Amino acid sequence: MKILIRNLERSVPEDELLALFTPFGQVESCTIVMDKETGKSKGFGFVEMTNPREAIKAIKGLNTLKVRGVGMRVKAAAEE
């Protein structure tokens, strides 16, 4: 299940984001979207988890969690 993370403090690296999700279960991938020109975070990213139940627990557990002083928004990503 693909999860969208918005309102992410721009200094948070991928390994820190990954560390937030791993207690909830197996993480397939973790990506923070970067600006091509500046190489800096755009303030959002995606985490993909193998087990949908674990993903839902992660969404419920992490939505609105303050990371580096900013409350991130976590929800299921829209499927294409």
N, CA, C and O atoms as a DFTB+ gen file, in Angstrom:
320 C
 N C O
     1  1       0.851      -1.189       0.000
     2  2       0.000       0.000       0.000
     3  2       0.889       1.241       0.000
     4  3       1.842       1.349       0.772
     5  1       0.554       2.163      -0.878
     6  2       1.337       3.394      -0.987
     7  2       0.745       4.470      -0.079
     8  3      -0.465       4.695      -0.059
     9  1       1.626       5.127       0.670
    10  2       1.208       6.136       1.643
    11  2       1.823       7.480       1.260
    12  3       3.008       7.564       0.939
    13  1       1.007       8.522       1.298
    14  2       1.459       9.883       1.009
    15  2       1.725      10.610       2.315
    16  3       0.890      10.602       3.220
    17  1       2.885      11.236       2.412
    18  2       3.225      12.041       3.585
    19  2       3.366      13.480       3.109
    20  3       4.226      13.787       2.283
    21  1       2.513      14.369       3.638
    22  2       2.542      15.791       3.269
    23  2       2.933      16.613       4.484
    24  3       2.970      16.102       5.603
    25  1       3.220      17.873       4.264
    26  2       3.569      18.806       5.325
    27  2       4.770      18.295       6.129
    28  3       4.817      18.396       7.355
    29  1       5.724      17.750       5.398
    30  2       6.929      17.194       6.013
    31  2       7.962      18.308       6.135
    32  3       8.247      19.011       5.166
    33  1       8.511      18.460       7.315
    34  2       9.543      19.479       7.527
    35  2      10.666      19.209       6.528
    36  3      11.131      18.075       6.412
    37  1      11.095      20.220       5.820
    38  2      12.013      20.044       4.686
    39  2      13.413      19.532       5.035
    40  3      14.155      19.115       4.145
    41  1      13.777      19.558       6.313
    42  2      15.106      19.052       6.685
    43  2      15.092      17.566       7.067
    44  3      16.141      17.003       7.380
    45  1      13.914      16.925       7.043
    46  2      13.821      15.507       7.413
    47  2      14.374      14.644       6.274
    48  3      13.880      14.721       5.150
    49  1      15.398      13.818       6.554
    50  2      15.955      12.930       5.519
    51  2      15.154      11.628       5.401
    52  3      14.361      11.302       6.285
    53  1      15.363      10.895       4.317
    54  2      14.639       9.644       4.081
    55  2      14.849       8.636       5.198
    56  3      13.905       7.946       5.584
    57  1      16.068       8.531       5.728
    58  2      16.316       7.528       6.770
    59  2      15.515       7.821       8.044
    60  3      15.104       6.894       8.742
    61  1      15.295       9.092       8.346
    62  2      14.487       9.458       9.519
    63  2      13.013       9.134       9.276
    64  3      12.317       8.663      10.176
    65  1      12.545       9.390       8.053
    66  2      11.164       9.059       7.694
    67  2      10.963       7.545       7.749
    68  3       9.954       7.070       8.271
    69  1      11.906       6.802       7.220
    70  2      11.856       5.338       7.257
    71  2      11.787       4.831       8.694
    72  3      11.026       3.910       8.989
    73  1      12.567       5.416       9.580
    74  2      12.596       5.012      10.995
    75  2      11.246       5.222      11.678
    76  3      10.923       4.508      12.627
    77  1      10.451       6.191      11.210
    78  2       9.124       6.420      11.786
    79  2       8.150       5.304      11.401
    80  3       7.263       4.952      12.179
    81  1       8.320       4.750      10.197
    82  2       7.379       3.752       9.685
    83  2       7.747       2.312      10.034
    84  3       6.852       1.476      10.159
    85  1       9.017       1.999      10.194
    86  2       9.424       0.607      10.430
    87  2       8.822      -0.038      11.680
    88  3       8.603      -1.249      11.654
    89  1       8.537       0.679      12.773
    90  2       7.901       0.003      13.911
    91  2       6.510      -0.563      13.588
    92  3       6.009      -1.430      14.302
    93  1       5.898      -0.071      12.516
    94  2       4.556      -0.521      12.151
    95  2       4.567      -1.743      11.235
    96  3       3.542      -2.407      11.086
    97  1       5.709      -2.049      10.623
    98  2       5.796      -3.218       9.743
    99  2       6.820      -3.058       8.647
   100  3       7.638      -2.138       8.658
   101  1       6.757      -3.980       7.693
   102  2       7.712      -4.050       6.578
   103  2       7.517      -2.879       5.614
   104  3       6.422      -2.668       5.093
   105  1       8.593      -2.122       5.385
   106  2       8.553      -0.995       4.449
   107  2       9.264      -1.404       3.172
   108  3      10.429      -1.801       3.205
   109  1       8.558      -1.308       2.033
   110  2       9.134      -1.657       0.734
   111  2      10.013      -0.544       0.204
   112  3      11.117      -0.787      -0.284
   113  1       9.514       0.690       0.304
   114  2      10.282       1.830      -0.197
   115  2       9.904       3.091       0.564
   116  3       8.821       3.198       1.139
   117  1      10.824       4.033       0.548
   118  2      10.632       5.312       1.227
   119  2      11.310       6.377       0.376
   120  3      12.516       6.315       0.140
   121  1      10.539       7.350      -0.082
   122  2      11.081       8.380      -0.967
   123  2      10.576       9.756      -0.566
   124  3       9.376       9.956      -0.375
   125  1      11.493      10.696      -0.440
   126  2      11.113      12.090      -0.251
   127  2      11.305      12.767      -1.598
   128  3      12.359      12.635      -2.220
   129  1      10.294      13.487      -2.046
   130  2      10.349      14.155      -3.351
   131  2      11.247      15.382      -3.240
   132  3      11.071      16.233      -2.368
   133  1      12.221      15.444      -4.156
   134  2      13.213      16.520      -4.150
   135  2      13.014      17.442      -5.350
   136  3      12.602      17.001      -6.422
   137  1      13.310      18.721      -5.157
   138  2      13.267      19.702      -6.229
   139  2      14.465      19.452      -7.140
   140  3      15.601      19.391      -6.669
   141  1      14.219      19.308      -8.432
   142  2      15.305      19.003      -9.380
   143  2      16.346      20.113      -9.462
   144  3      17.536      19.840      -9.620
   145  1      15.906      21.351      -9.356
   146  2      16.828      22.486      -9.493
   147  2      17.669      22.718      -8.244
   148  3      18.877      22.936      -8.340
   149  1      17.039      22.673      -7.078
   150  2      17.764      23.002      -5.849
   151  2      18.303      21.770      -5.120
   152  3      19.230      21.876      -4.317
   153  1      17.714      20.594      -5.405
   154  2      18.129      19.374      -4.716
   155  2      17.600      19.282      -3.297
   156  3      17.999      18.402      -2.534
   157  1      16.694      20.199      -2.939
   158  2      16.125      20.216      -1.594
   159  2      14.745      19.561      -1.582
   160  3      14.083      19.455      -2.614
   161  1      14.329      19.128      -0.402
   162  2      13.028      18.483      -0.220
   163  2      11.892      19.433      -0.599
   164  3      11.955      20.636      -0.345
   165  1      10.853      18.863      -1.213
   166  2       9.656      19.644      -1.538
   167  2       8.640      19.582      -0.402
   168  3       7.575      20.193      -0.487
   169  1       8.967      18.840       0.669
   170  2       8.084      18.790       1.830
   171  2       7.030      17.697       1.783
   172  3       6.069      17.722       2.551
   173  1       7.211      16.724       0.870
   174  2       6.312      15.577       0.860
   175  2       7.046      14.356       0.321
   176  3       8.108      14.460      -0.292
   177  1       6.450      13.206       0.569
   178  2       7.086      11.977       0.120
   179  2       6.112      10.812       0.141
   180  3       4.925      10.974       0.422
   181  1       6.648       9.626      -0.166
   182  2       5.841       8.419      -0.235
   183  2       6.549       7.280       0.483
   184  3       7.772       7.153       0.433
   185  1       5.751       6.455       1.149
   186  2       6.246       5.222       1.761
   187  2       5.355       4.114       1.233
   188  3       4.134       4.255       1.181
   189  1       5.977       3.009       0.843
   190  2       5.206       1.859       0.396
   191  2       5.411       0.729       1.384
   192  3       6.540       0.360       1.704
   193  1       4.294       0.182       1.866
   194  2       4.351      -0.909       2.835
   195  2       3.716      -2.159       2.229
   196  3       2.723      -2.077       1.507
   197  1       4.304      -3.315       2.533
   198  2       3.868      -4.588       1.971
   199  2       2.480      -4.987       2.449
   200  3       1.638      -5.396       1.649
   201  1       2.240      -4.870       3.738
   202  2       0.995      -5.334       4.344
   203  2       0.021      -4.163       4.529
   204  3       0.333      -3.216       5.250
   205  1      -1.155      -4.215       3.887
   206  2      -2.126      -3.115       4.008
   207  2      -2.567      -2.843       5.451
   208  3      -2.781      -1.687       5.817
   209  1      -2.703      -3.880       6.267
   210  2      -3.098      -3.677       7.668
   211  2      -2.042      -2.878       8.419
   212  3      -2.367      -1.970       9.184
   213  1      -0.787      -3.218       8.198
   214  2       0.306      -2.484       8.841
   215  2       0.338      -1.042       8.352
   216  3       0.612      -0.121       9.122
   217  1       0.054      -0.853       7.064
   218  2       0.039       0.494       6.481
   219  2      -1.053       1.350       7.128
   220  3      -0.831       2.523       7.427
   221  1      -2.226       0.761       7.342
   222  2      -3.331       1.498       7.970
   223  2      -2.973       1.866       9.400
   224  3      -3.276       2.970       9.851
   225  1      -2.329       0.950      10.119
   226  2      -1.886       1.247      11.484
   227  2      -0.863       2.383      11.481
   228  3      -0.891       3.249      12.355
   229  1       0.035       2.378      10.502
   230  2       1.036       3.443      10.392
   231  2       0.364       4.790      10.110
   232  3       0.738       5.806      10.697
   233  1      -0.619       4.797       9.220
   234  2      -1.346       6.029       8.885
   235  2      -2.018       6.586      10.135
   236  3      -1.895       7.771      10.441
   237  1      -2.729       5.720      10.853
   238  2      -3.424       6.167      12.061
   239  2      -2.450       6.611      13.145
   240  3      -2.714       7.568      13.873
   241  1      -1.334       5.918      13.247
   242  2      -0.369       6.224      14.298
   243  2       0.490       7.448      14.029
   244  3       0.964       8.097      14.961
   245  1       0.690       7.765      12.751
   246  2       1.619       8.848      12.414
   247  2       0.961      10.128      11.906
   248  3       1.603      11.178      11.888
   249  1      -0.303      10.064      11.495
   250  2      -0.971      11.269      10.996
   251  2      -1.013      12.327      12.097
   252  3      -1.412      12.044      13.227
   253  1      -0.610      13.516      11.767
   254  2      -0.520      14.708      12.629
   255  2       0.642      14.660      13.631
   256  3       0.783      15.569      14.449
   257  1       1.474      13.611      13.577
   258  2       2.640      13.544      14.459
   259  2       3.578      14.712      14.139
   260  3       3.855      14.999      12.975
   261  1       4.061      15.375      15.186
   262  2       4.999      16.478      14.972
   263  2       6.412      15.925      14.824
   264  3       6.930      15.244      15.709
   265  1       7.018      16.235      13.686
   266  2       8.392      15.842      13.412
   267  2       9.168      17.129      13.178
   268  3       8.888      17.883      12.247
   269  1      10.143      17.362      14.036
   270  2      10.930      18.598      13.990
   271  2      10.031      19.830      14.066
   272  3      10.276      20.838      13.403
   273  1       8.984      19.728      14.890
   274  2       8.108      20.864      15.147
   275  2       6.975      21.073      14.166
   276  3       6.194      22.013      14.318
   277  1       6.868      20.211      13.158
   278  2       5.825      20.369      12.143
   279  2       4.954      19.117      12.125
   280  3       5.470      18.000      12.072
   281  1       3.629      19.301      12.169
   282  2       2.700      18.167      12.137
   283  2       2.525      17.646      10.717
   284  3       1.935      18.315       9.869
   285  1       3.041      16.449      10.465
   286  2       2.931      15.889       9.118
   287  2       1.558      15.262       8.905
   288  3       0.909      14.829       9.857
   289  1       1.129      15.218       7.663
   290  2      -0.167      14.635       7.292
   291  2       0.128      13.324       6.563
   292  3       0.905      13.290       5.609
   293  1      -0.504      12.251       7.029
   294  2      -0.246      10.920       6.468
   295  2      -1.568      10.308       6.032
   296  3      -2.515      10.244       6.816
   297  1      -1.634       9.856       4.774
   298  2      -2.860       9.222       4.281
   299  2      -2.518       8.256       3.144
   300  3      -1.422       8.294       2.585
   301  1      -3.462       7.405       2.820
   302  2      -3.273       6.486       1.701
   303  2      -3.154       7.312       0.417
   304  3      -3.923       8.247       0.194
   305  1      -2.186       6.955      -0.414
   306  2      -2.001       7.657      -1.686
   307  2      -3.067       7.179      -2.673
   308  3      -3.461       6.013      -2.650
   309  1      -3.527       8.072      -3.530
   310  2      -4.514       7.728      -4.544
   311  2      -3.875       6.774      -5.546
   312  3      -2.760       7.006      -6.015
   313  1      -4.579       5.719      -5.864
   314  2      -4.068       4.752      -6.847
   315  2      -4.312       5.289      -8.247
   316  3      -5.326       5.930      -8.523
   317  1      -3.348       5.008      -9.127
   318  2      -3.471       5.496     -10.509
   319  2      -4.373       4.623     -11.315
   320  3      -4.590       4.884     -12.498
